[in-house]
Every structure is written in structure tokens, then in C-alpha cells.
Amino acid sequence: MIHAIATLLVFQLAGEVAGRALALPVPGPVLGLALLFAALALLPRMAGMLAPTAGVLLAHLSLLFVPAGVGVVGHLDRLGAEAGPVVLALALSTALAIAVGAGVFVAVARLTGGGRDA
């Protein structure tokens, strides 16, 4: 398990270093995840090594949201005072995300022939 966690952290570090060295507008952990994906595609044996640890991390993923929840509870008064803009931002961002997802789906369907049998 230690080797698997170290491997995950090395890929995150590699992403951070690459992102900062190349001044990319993409967060380092996202770059690290892309590097990890490429490594897993090239080295299937690595996937077997990481699978048990990844399963444990995913099973306890909700623990990572505890600090965000504490932050929200700690600022309930401010959230209440600015409820209108917050609700508006959430509604607009949700609608935009759905619209972009639908647009991408339509574009991919057109590019691939719309699911018609060949």
C-alpha cells in the first residue's frame, strides 16, 4: 500500500512540476492524473498494483469533503447574507454545465455518425 500511495504522489508531483515549469494554465494534479492515465495505459501491471489502494481511497473519498463542509458551516452568516448571488451562480453554472455536456454529446454524435449502424 505504501508503494501505491508513493506512486500516486510521485505522479501528482510530476504534474505540479510540469505545470509550473511550463507555466501551463492546467492545475498540476490534473496533469499528474493525465500522466498516471498514460502510464496505466502503457503498463497494465501498474493498474493491478494500484487497484487495491485506489479502492480504499475511493471508499473514503467523502472524508476529503469534511473540510469544505466545515468551511461552509463556519461562514453560514456570510452565506445567508449573500444567498441570492450564490444561488444564482449555482443555478447558472449548473445550466451551463448541462448545456456544454449536451453540446459535446451532439458534436460527438455527429462526428461518429449519430449512432447509425454501418
Long-range contacts (C-beta under 8 A, 24 or more apart in sequence): 1-52, 1-53, 1-56, 3-49, 4-49, 4-50, 4-52, 4-53, 4-54, 5-53, 7-46, 7-49, 7-50, 8-36, 8-50, 8-53, 8-54, 11-35, 11-36, 11-39
